[in-house]
Amino acid sequence: MSITNDTASLSRSRIDTQSAPAAAAFPPDFLWGAATSAYQIEGAVLEDGRAPSMWDRFAAIPGATYQGQTGEVAADHYHHMQEDVALMAQLNLNAYRFSLSWPRILPQGIGAVNERGLDFYDRLVDALLARGIRPLATLYHWDLPMALQDRGGWLVRDTAYAFADYAEVVARRLGDRVEWWLTQNEPWCTAYLGYALGIHAPGMHDKQLAVVAGHHALLAHGLSVPRLRAHLSSQAQVGIALDFYPVYAADDRPETLHAVKRADTFRNRWFLDPLFRGHYPDDLFSDLGVAPPPIHEDDFSIISTPIDFLGVNYYSRMLVRGRTDTEIMAESTMPADSYEAIERIPGASYTEMGWEVFPDGLANILTRIHHEYAPNALIVTESGAAFDDHWDGNSNIHDQQRIDYLREHIQTVAQVIRQDVLIKGYVVWSFLDNFEWSEGYRKRFGLVYVDYATQRRIVKDSGRWYADFVASL
Ligand code: FCB
């Protein structure tokens, strides 16, 4: 009997880790996609009337990015678009999430429309639809027109109104064919990485500015929703993509339990609460040691305009440990430093970004959002990993770790769907290797490898695995 049991558990564990994710959980119209963003892949920064974005300017600052790398050429998708869409079809994607470059469409951010910029996305959408790939269009993935940055960028309210105008310009052109829309990508990063940590454009270092920028990004989202809907079909779905790090306690000391709450407010609720509850979390600003941003009377009703779905970008979790008062006094005077995030957990595995591989965190955040915020639907709009990929010079990149990562995360989504959480899609970050912001080209997230010297694309083993998996459904 014990032999039988051992054999059973062995084969069960083999099936759990090696088999395809439980296909039965996924409805036939589930979106199986991969994602990119404009500045990370397009290149062609001076072509067809595009004007600079704040990322062109930021990346040019010595030391801002790894080896001074920029998105000037990137994966040259602007010139490889048809080939890239053909590759998506080869990967059996039925959805593709991309972003539009605001400074390609409105070079000055406002005013004159550059039709040639819009034409590019028009061709992209047609190419996708011709192959049965549903476009998920993101309007803002961090490449603010430099002309608007020069007028104050996200620190001024006018930028939110400019965004709503831009959204309408795009919806007028593409609204007859694009069903899925995301207004903003990860406003937490826009605000905190761009304005407090200074590691993203525009490279500022002031938490006070970060909360102002974040508020205007939220306002931009809310103002744009009705402007989009005015030009979309009745089936169209409008949402926003937020980034989440579910927070776990490293121990059960009271300091740590308090730290979990603070970290969660800062990392997850800052943007969730205004969108779904119409106010900021109570302790957000005092925890950060800043004053609230200037909030006008109708702002929260605009920001919490109902949306059709929430995009969840998930990469990893936070494991935090609270510091005692004595530790805080000794180490820092900053309120946000009352806890530490544990960087290396014994026994855990990490991606090339230094992010812990933790699929359960995805289940945690999806179920928690479903129960506490009740969005109409959820889509995993980014999930993926950078690993140290090696191309053999022919047609092979053996990225087994990425296959494991995707399989485990897709299995997790299947489990969550079985708990009656409405999830409508899973989108891998990324379709192609690309410009990973301040990390430049050294971090590769793609299902498809890019040899930047020749712009040759080579499908990685993970791309083949994903294609086979989607075909098997
Ligand atoms: C997300 C961004 C995306 C990419 C991945 C790795 O935060 O939305 O552009 O950088 O991380």
Boltz pocket constraint, residues with backbone or C-beta under 6 A from the ligand:
constraints:
  - pocket:
      binder: B
      contacts: [[A, 37], [A, 40], [A, 185], [A, 186], [A, 189], [A, 243], [A, 313], [A, 382], [A, 429], [A, 435], [A, 436], [A, 437], [A, 445]]
      max_distance: 6.0
